[in-house]
């Protein structure tokens, strides 16, 4: 699957479903974002079972603000509607693949249990 452009209109629907969604928060003027884009696109071709979303922080300032995006690119991983990873900086292809493997290996029951324990 190719990358999907996410907006305030489709963000909750796409990120709230079961499975893995990777997000690339980017902007057209960002050099590192442009260099990371082909890596992200290749990974989306390798992993058709994962949704690869792109959020243009200029066009979607409300989403960028909601997630406190202060540096781009920022990569975020969501699994089964739960944010499990967020980090600024472009990732080399090997690191992106490693991130995908780690997100796939998560025990989501354990993640939800730990999150419930942190909410007071």
KAQUI-V841313 format. One record per run of one state. SS is the DSSP state (H for helix, E for strand, C for the rest). FROM is the first residue (numbers start at 1). LEN is the number of residues. Records with the same first field share a line. If there is no record, write none. Layout:
SS = FROM-LEN  FROM-LEN
//
This chain:
C = 1-3  6-5  16-4  27-4  47-4  57-4  67-7  80-2  89-4  106-2  119-2
E = 4-2  20-7  51-6  74-6  82-7
H = 11-5  31-16  61-6  93-13  108-11
//
